[in-house]
Amino acid sequence: MHQPEVQPEVQPEVVDVLAADAPLDAFVGAHEQGRRVALRTSGTSGGARTVVRTTGSWVDSFPHVSALTGLDGASRVWVPGPLTASMNLFAAAHATFAGATVVDSLDGASHAQLPPSSLRRVLADRAEALAGVHVTVAGDGLDRATYDAALAAGARISHYYGAAELSFVAWGDHAEALRPFPGVEVAARDGELWARSPYLCEGYLEPGQEPRRDADGWMTVGDRGEMVGDLVRVHGRAGGITTAGATVVVADVERVLRAHAAGDVIVVGLPHADLGQVVAAAVTDPDDVRRLPEVARRALTPQQRPRRWVVLDDLPMTEAGKPDRAAVVAAVVAALSSEDAR
């Protein structure tokens, strides 16, 4: 029988803001009281953890975000995702501390916080509403094609890379134009990204668990990447898809396919008895099943090319709007099993 996951006990001096009925009020209260906050991660890229940080590790970055986005007390900020996701709570807290108004609709908003998947949905359904809106995009890599489409719709776009443990790491227009966020040092060690800044967490609430950090104050969550001059190139979580002994970086494949796709694309690895895994692509537009294999043949290596293509009406997402890759794998396997049974 499945046993429910036991959550670690939150210490009295730490506020579990995401578990509160009103997470934004809980964060503001913790800041006023000088208490630390606990932020439970989703665990979609690994084991779930409860990150403990000072409120100052967020609040001290607010002026930089305001300067980069032009957000001030007159701004109207749309944060459609649930505040139980830390990136959405951050956006709402930033707006509140800046004196801006958090609104319930894109209509009339001057600013918005969206993951790439939600931005693509808005572009497909009502792109005209984005005119003049400054959209901050996070939670997954923002590809150049989506960025260009948003600019064509009249939006202004900012994109950042970070993690629950690290907060901000890099900022730019899109995933190919990221540079270290103000006050952050970024380095690549053996293909792994490390950061040092005032915005790092203190640790995990779980006993015996600690983030990977060194004696000089650098920390990593294991994301793969490189520095190209002053550009931060993020390749995704370590591991990727291992097929026939080769490691395929998911972000590289998705970047190529999304540039030519009519709908959304998520690339995953499917278990394979002989190869370990095979690359598969889930798409939302049926035409992409006909269009994208030729793109893959021309632009990707043999190891990178998806071997299976599946159309899903909706790509599974977490509450925060990030791709739920484990759920995507399950949906792709179910779809392929249904096809094979016909």
DANORCOR-V45301 format. One record per residue. N is the residue number from 1. RES is the residue in one small letter. PHI is phi in whole degrees, -180 to 180 (999 if undefined). BURIAL is # if it has 16 or more other ideal C-beta (glycine too) atoms within 10 Angstrom, else .. D_LAST is the distance of its C-alpha to the last C-alpha in whole Angstrom. Layout:
BEGIN
n:N res:RES phi:PHI burial:BURIAL d_last:D_LAST
n:N res:RES phi:PHI burial:BURIAL d_last:D_LAST
END
This chain:
BEGIN
n:1 res:m phi:999 burial:. d_last:34
n:2 res:h phi:-71 burial:. d_last:33
n:3 res:q phi:-97 burial:. d_last:37
n:4 res:p phi:-63 burial:. d_last:37
n:5 res:e phi:-67 burial:. d_last:38
n:6 res:v phi:-88 burial:. d_last:42
n:7 res:q phi:-82 burial:. d_last:43
n:8 res:p phi:-66 burial:. d_last:47
n:9 res:e phi:-74 burial:. d_last:50
n:10 res:v phi:-82 burial:# d_last:51
n:11 res:q phi:-69 burial:. d_last:55
n:12 res:p phi:-57 burial:. d_last:57
n:13 res:e phi:-83 burial:. d_last:58
n:14 res:v phi:-116 burial:# d_last:55
n:15 res:v phi:-99 burial:# d_last:53
n:16 res:d phi:-83 burial:# d_last:49
n:17 res:v phi:-68 burial:# d_last:49
n:18 res:l phi:-73 burial:# d_last:45
n:19 res:a phi:-90 burial:. d_last:45
n:20 res:a phi:-75 burial:# d_last:48
n:21 res:d phi:-62 burial:. d_last:47
n:22 res:a phi:-129 burial:. d_last:49
n:23 res:p phi:-57 burial:# d_last:48
n:24 res:l phi:-66 burial:# d_last:50
n:25 res:d phi:-63 burial:. d_last:53
n:26 res:a phi:-65 burial:# d_last:53
n:27 res:f phi:-67 burial:# d_last:53
n:28 res:v phi:-60 burial:# d_last:56
n:29 res:g phi:-62 burial:# d_last:58
n:30 res:a phi:-61 burial:# d_last:57
n:31 res:h phi:-65 burial:# d_last:58
n:32 res:e phi:-66 burial:. d_last:61
n:33 res:q phi:-91 burial:. d_last:62
n:34 res:g phi:70 burial:. d_last:62
n:35 res:r phi:-99 burial:# d_last:59
n:36 res:r phi:-80 burial:# d_last:56
n:37 res:v phi:-124 burial:# d_last:52
n:38 res:a phi:-110 burial:# d_last:49
n:39 res:l phi:-127 burial:# d_last:46
n:40 res:r phi:-78 burial:# d_last:42
n:41 res:t phi:-86 burial:# d_last:40
n:42 res:s phi:-77 burial:# d_last:36
n:43 res:g phi:76 burial:. d_last:35
n:44 res:t phi:-70 burial:# d_last:32
n:45 res:s phi:-106 burial:# d_last:34
n:46 res:g phi:166 burial:. d_last:35
n:47 res:g phi:-67 burial:. d_last:37
n:48 res:a phi:-66 burial:. d_last:38
n:49 res:r phi:-136 burial:# d_last:42
n:50 res:t phi:-112 burial:# d_last:45
n:51 res:v phi:-85 burial:# d_last:47
n:52 res:v phi:-109 burial:# d_last:50
n:53 res:r phi:-147 burial:# d_last:52
n:54 res:t phi:-77 burial:# d_last:56
n:55 res:t phi:-66 burial:# d_last:55
n:56 res:g phi:-63 burial:. d_last:58
n:57 res:s phi:-67 burial:# d_last:55
n:58 res:w phi:-97 burial:# d_last:53
n:59 res:v phi:-60 burial:. d_last:56
n:60 res:d phi:-67 burial:. d_last:58
n:61 res:s phi:-90 burial:# d_last:55
n:62 res:f phi:-58 burial:# d_last:55
n:63 res:p phi:-60 burial:. d_last:58
n:64 res:h phi:-66 burial:# d_last:56
n:65 res:v phi:-66 burial:# d_last:53
n:66 res:s phi:-60 burial:# d_last:55
n:67 res:a phi:-67 burial:. d_last:57
n:68 res:l phi:-74 burial:# d_last:54
n:69 res:t phi:-110 burial:# d_last:52
n:70 res:g phi:71 burial:. d_last:55
n:71 res:l phi:-85 burial:# d_last:55
n:72 res:d phi:-146 burial:. d_last:58
n:73 res:g phi:-64 burial:. d_last:59
n:74 res:a phi:-90 burial:. d_last:58
n:75 res:s phi:-76 burial:# d_last:55
n:76 res:r phi:-122 burial:# d_last:52
n:77 res:v phi:-113 burial:# d_last:49
n:78 res:w phi:-101 burial:# d_last:45
n:79 res:v phi:-125 burial:# d_last:43
n:80 res:p phi:-73 burial:# d_last:40
n:81 res:g phi:-75 burial:# d_last:39
n:82 res:p phi:-67 burial:. d_last:40
n:83 res:l phi:-74 burial:# d_last:43
n:84 res:t phi:-77 burial:# d_last:41
n:85 res:a phi:-98 burial:# d_last:40
n:86 res:s phi:-63 burial:# d_last:43
n:87 res:m phi:-69 burial:# d_last:43
n:88 res:n phi:-74 burial:# d_last:43
n:89 res:l phi:-62 burial:# d_last:46
n:90 res:f phi:-59 burial:# d_last:48
n:91 res:a phi:-62 burial:# d_last:47
n:92 res:a phi:-69 burial:# d_last:49
n:93 res:a phi:-66 burial:# d_last:51
n:94 res:h phi:-59 burial:# d_last:52
n:95 res:a phi:-60 burial:# d_last:53
n:96 res:t phi:-65 burial:# d_last:55
n:97 res:f phi:-68 burial:# d_last:57
n:98 res:a phi:-83 burial:# d_last:57
n:99 res:g phi:83 burial:. d_last:58
n:100 res:a phi:-79 burial:# d_last:55
n:101 res:t phi:-107 burial:. d_last:54
n:102 res:v phi:-86 burial:# d_last:50
n:103 res:v phi:-111 burial:# d_last:48
n:104 res:d phi:-96 burial:. d_last:45
n:105 res:s phi:-147 burial:. d_last:44
n:106 res:l phi:-68 burial:# d_last:44
n:107 res:d phi:-61 burial:. d_last:46
n:108 res:g phi:85 burial:. d_last:49
n:109 res:a phi:-76 burial:# d_last:48
n:110 res:s phi:-99 burial:# d_last:50
n:111 res:h phi:-139 burial:# d_last:48
n:112 res:a phi:-150 burial:# d_last:45
n:113 res:q phi:-121 burial:# d_last:43
n:114 res:l phi:-142 burial:# d_last:39
n:115 res:p phi:-77 burial:# d_last:36
n:116 res:p phi:-56 burial:# d_last:35
n:117 res:s phi:-62 burial:# d_last:32
n:118 res:s phi:-70 burial:# d_last:34
n:119 res:l phi:-61 burial:# d_last:36
n:120 res:r phi:-65 burial:# d_last:33
n:121 res:r phi:-66 burial:# d_last:32
n:122 res:v phi:-64 burial:# d_last:36
n:123 res:l phi:-61 burial:# d_last:36
n:124 res:a phi:-76 burial:. d_last:33
n:125 res:d phi:-96 burial:. d_last:34
n:126 res:r phi:-157 burial:. d_last:38
n:127 res:a phi:-59 burial:. d_last:39
n:128 res:e phi:-62 burial:. d_last:42
n:129 res:a phi:-72 burial:# d_last:43
n:130 res:l phi:-83 burial:# d_last:43
n:131 res:a phi:-57 burial:. d_last:46
n:132 res:g phi:82 burial:. d_last:49
n:133 res:v phi:-91 burial:# d_last:47
n:134 res:h phi:-92 burial:# d_last:48
n:135 res:v phi:-102 burial:# d_last:44
n:136 res:t phi:-96 burial:# d_last:44
n:137 res:v phi:-113 burial:# d_last:41
n:138 res:a phi:-155 burial:# d_last:40
n:139 res:g phi:101 burial:# d_last:37
n:140 res:d phi:-166 burial:# d_last:35
n:141 res:g phi:-67 burial:# d_last:37
n:142 res:l phi:-93 burial:# d_last:37
n:143 res:d phi:-75 burial:# d_last:36
n:144 res:r phi:-64 burial:. d_last:39
n:145 res:a phi:-64 burial:# d_last:36
n:146 res:t phi:-68 burial:# d_last:36
n:147 res:y phi:-59 burial:# d_last:40
n:148 res:d phi:-62 burial:. d_last:41
n:149 res:a phi:-64 burial:# d_last:39
n:150 res:a phi:-67 burial:# d_last:41
n:151 res:l phi:-62 burial:. d_last:44
n:152 res:a phi:-63 burial:. d_last:43
n:153 res:a phi:-81 burial:# d_last:43
n:154 res:g phi:97 burial:. d_last:46
n:155 res:a phi:-83 burial:# d_last:45
n:156 res:r phi:-105 burial:# d_last:47
n:157 res:i phi:-127 burial:# d_last:45
n:158 res:s phi:-125 burial:# d_last:46
n:159 res:h phi:-137 burial:# d_last:44
n:160 res:y phi:-136 burial:# d_last:44
n:161 res:y phi:-115 burial:# d_last:43
n:162 res:g phi:-163 burial:# d_last:44
n:163 res:a phi:-154 burial:# d_last:43
n:164 res:a phi:-57 burial:# d_last:44
n:165 res:e phi:-78 burial:# d_last:46
n:166 res:l phi:-100 burial:# d_last:48
n:167 res:s phi:58 burial:# d_last:48
n:168 res:f phi:-69 burial:# d_last:48
n:169 res:v phi:-121 burial:# d_last:48
n:170 res:a phi:-142 burial:# d_last:48
n:171 res:w phi:-140 burial:# d_last:48
n:172 res:g phi:-178 burial:# d_last:47
n:173 res:d phi:-79 burial:# d_last:46
n:174 res:h phi:-158 burial:# d_last:42
n:175 res:a phi:-65 burial:# d_last:41
n:176 res:e phi:-95 burial:# d_last:42
n:177 res:a phi:-131 burial:. d_last:46
n:178 res:l phi:-86 burial:# d_last:46
n:179 res:r phi:-128 burial:. d_last:50
n:180 res:p phi:-53 burial:# d_last:51
n:181 res:f phi:-64 burial:# d_last:52
n:182 res:p phi:-52 burial:. d_last:56
n:183 res:g phi:86 burial:. d_last:57
n:184 res:v phi:-112 burial:# d_last:54
n:185 res:e phi:-102 burial:. d_last:55
n:186 res:v phi:-127 burial:# d_last:51
n:187 res:a phi:-141 burial:. d_last:51
n:188 res:a phi:-112 burial:# d_last:48
n:189 res:r phi:-123 burial:. d_last:49
n:190 res:d phi:52 burial:. d_last:47
n:191 res:g phi:79 burial:. d_last:44
n:192 res:e phi:-120 burial:# d_last:44
n:193 res:l phi:-86 burial:# d_last:46
n:194 res:w phi:-124 burial:# d_last:49
n:195 res:a phi:-136 burial:# d_last:51
n:196 res:r phi:-136 burial:# d_last:54
n:197 res:s phi:-167 burial:# d_last:55
n:198 res:p phi:-76 burial:. d_last:57
n:199 res:y phi:-104 burial:# d_last:53
n:200 res:l phi:-72 burial:# d_last:52
n:201 res:c phi:-76 burial:# d_last:51
n:202 res:e phi:-84 burial:. d_last:54
n:203 res:g phi:162 burial:# d_last:51
n:204 res:y phi:-108 burial:# d_last:48
n:205 res:l phi:-76 burial:# d_last:49
n:206 res:e phi:-64 burial:. d_last:47
n:207 res:p phi:-59 burial:. d_last:50
n:208 res:g phi:80 burial:. d_last:50
n:209 res:q phi:-107 burial:. d_last:48
n:210 res:e phi:-140 burial:. d_last:49
n:211 res:p phi:-63 burial:# d_last:48
n:212 res:r phi:-80 burial:. d_last:49
n:213 res:r phi:-143 burial:# d_last:52
n:214 res:d phi:-112 burial:. d_last:55
n:215 res:a phi:-70 burial:. d_last:59
n:216 res:d phi:-96 burial:. d_last:59
n:217 res:g phi:92 burial:. d_last:57
n:218 res:w phi:-87 burial:# d_last:54
n:219 res:m phi:-138 burial:# d_last:50
n:220 res:t phi:-140 burial:# d_last:47
n:221 res:v phi:-110 burial:# d_last:43
n:222 res:g phi:92 burial:. d_last:42
n:223 res:d phi:-69 burial:# d_last:40
n:224 res:r phi:-86 burial:# d_last:40
n:225 res:g phi:177 burial:# d_last:42
n:226 res:e phi:-153 burial:. d_last:45
n:227 res:m phi:-104 burial:. d_last:48
n:228 res:v phi:-117 burial:. d_last:49
n:229 res:g phi:65 burial:. d_last:53
n:230 res:d phi:-98 burial:. d_last:53
n:231 res:l phi:-87 burial:. d_last:49
n:232 res:v phi:-101 burial:# d_last:47
n:233 res:r phi:-104 burial:# d_last:43
n:234 res:v phi:-100 burial:# d_last:41
n:235 res:h phi:-104 burial:# d_last:38
n:236 res:g phi:105 burial:# d_last:36
n:237 res:r phi:-69 burial:# d_last:36
n:238 res:a phi:-55 burial:. d_last:37
n:239 res:g phi:111 burial:. d_last:34
n:240 res:g phi:60 burial:# d_last:32
n:241 res:i phi:-110 burial:# d_last:28
n:242 res:t phi:-101 burial:. d_last:29
n:243 res:t phi:-129 burial:# d_last:27
n:244 res:a phi:53 burial:. d_last:29
n:245 res:g phi:85 burial:. d_last:32
n:246 res:a phi:-101 burial:. d_last:32
n:247 res:t phi:-97 burial:. d_last:33
n:248 res:v phi:-103 burial:# d_last:31
n:249 res:v phi:-82 burial:# d_last:33
n:250 res:v phi:-57 burial:# d_last:30
n:251 res:a phi:-59 burial:# d_last:33
n:252 res:d phi:-65 burial:# d_last:33
n:253 res:v phi:-70 burial:# d_last:30
n:254 res:e phi:-63 burial:# d_last:29
n:255 res:r phi:-61 burial:# d_last:33
n:256 res:v phi:-67 burial:# d_last:32
n:257 res:l phi:-69 burial:# d_last:28
n:258 res:r phi:-65 burial:# d_last:30
n:259 res:a phi:-65 burial:. d_last:33
n:260 res:h phi:-120 burial:# d_last:30
n:261 res:a phi:-89 burial:# d_last:28
n:262 res:a phi:-84 burial:. d_last:28
n:263 res:g phi:-115 burial:# d_last:26
n:264 res:d phi:-90 burial:# d_last:26
n:265 res:v phi:-139 burial:# d_last:25
n:266 res:i phi:-127 burial:# d_last:25
n:267 res:v phi:-106 burial:# d_last:24
n:268 res:v phi:-137 burial:# d_last:24
n:269 res:g phi:-105 burial:# d_last:23
n:270 res:l phi:-104 burial:# d_last:20
n:271 res:p phi:-60 burial:. d_last:21
n:272 res:h phi:-142 burial:. d_last:21
n:273 res:a phi:-63 burial:. d_last:22
n:274 res:d phi:-98 burial:. d_last:24
n:275 res:l phi:-98 burial:# d_last:25
n:276 res:g phi:89 burial:. d_last:26
n:277 res:q phi:-145 burial:# d_last:24
n:278 res:v phi:-125 burial:# d_last:22
n:279 res:v phi:-80 burial:# d_last:23
n:280 res:a phi:-131 burial:# d_last:20
n:281 res:a phi:-124 burial:# d_last:21
n:282 res:a phi:-104 burial:# d_last:20
n:283 res:v phi:-126 burial:# d_last:21
n:284 res:t phi:-106 burial:# d_last:22
n:285 res:d phi:-110 burial:# d_last:22
n:286 res:p phi:-56 burial:. d_last:19
n:287 res:d phi:-64 burial:. d_last:22
n:288 res:d phi:-68 burial:# d_last:22
n:289 res:v phi:-67 burial:. d_last:19
n:290 res:r phi:-89 burial:. d_last:21
n:291 res:r phi:-86 burial:. d_last:24
n:292 res:l phi:-75 burial:# d_last:24
n:293 res:p phi:-57 burial:# d_last:23
n:294 res:e phi:-69 burial:. d_last:26
n:295 res:v phi:-60 burial:# d_last:28
n:296 res:a phi:-62 burial:# d_last:27
n:297 res:r phi:-63 burial:. d_last:28
n:298 res:r phi:-82 burial:. d_last:31
n:299 res:a phi:-110 burial:# d_last:32
n:300 res:l phi:-117 burial:# d_last:31
n:301 res:t phi:-74 burial:. d_last:31
n:302 res:p phi:-55 burial:. d_last:29
n:303 res:q phi:-69 burial:# d_last:29
n:304 res:q phi:-80 burial:# d_last:28
n:305 res:r phi:-71 burial:# d_last:25
n:306 res:p phi:-60 burial:# d_last:22
n:307 res:r phi:-94 burial:. d_last:19
n:308 res:r phi:-128 burial:# d_last:17
n:309 res:w phi:-125 burial:# d_last:17
n:310 res:v phi:-135 burial:# d_last:15
n:311 res:v phi:-96 burial:. d_last:16
n:312 res:l phi:-118 burial:# d_last:18
n:313 res:d phi:-60 burial:. d_last:19
n:314 res:d phi:-138 burial:. d_last:22
n:315 res:l phi:-86 burial:# d_last:23
n:316 res:p phi:-58 burial:# d_last:24
n:317 res:m phi:-128 burial:# d_last:28
n:318 res:t phi:-76 burial:# d_last:31
n:319 res:e phi:-60 burial:. d_last:34
n:320 res:a phi:-81 burial:# d_last:36
n:321 res:g phi:88 burial:# d_last:33
n:322 res:k phi:-86 burial:# d_last:32
n:323 res:p phi:-60 burial:# d_last:29
n:324 res:d phi:-91 burial:# d_last:27
n:325 res:r phi:-67 burial:# d_last:26
n:326 res:a phi:-64 burial:. d_last:25
n:327 res:a phi:-70 burial:# d_last:23
n:328 res:v phi:-64 burial:# d_last:21
n:329 res:v phi:-58 burial:# d_last:20
n:330 res:a phi:-62 burial:. d_last:19
n:331 res:a phi:-67 burial:# d_last:17
n:332 res:v phi:-67 burial:# d_last:16
n:333 res:v phi:-61 burial:# d_last:14
n:334 res:a phi:-64 burial:. d_last:13
n:335 res:a phi:-66 burial:# d_last:11
n:336 res:l phi:-68 burial:. d_last:10
n:337 res:s phi:-63 burial:. d_last:9
n:338 res:s phi:-66 burial:. d_last:7
n:339 res:e phi:-64 burial:. d_last:5
n:340 res:d phi:-66 burial:. d_last:6
n:341 res:a phi:-80 burial:. d_last:4
n:342 res:r phi:-75 burial:. d_last:0
END
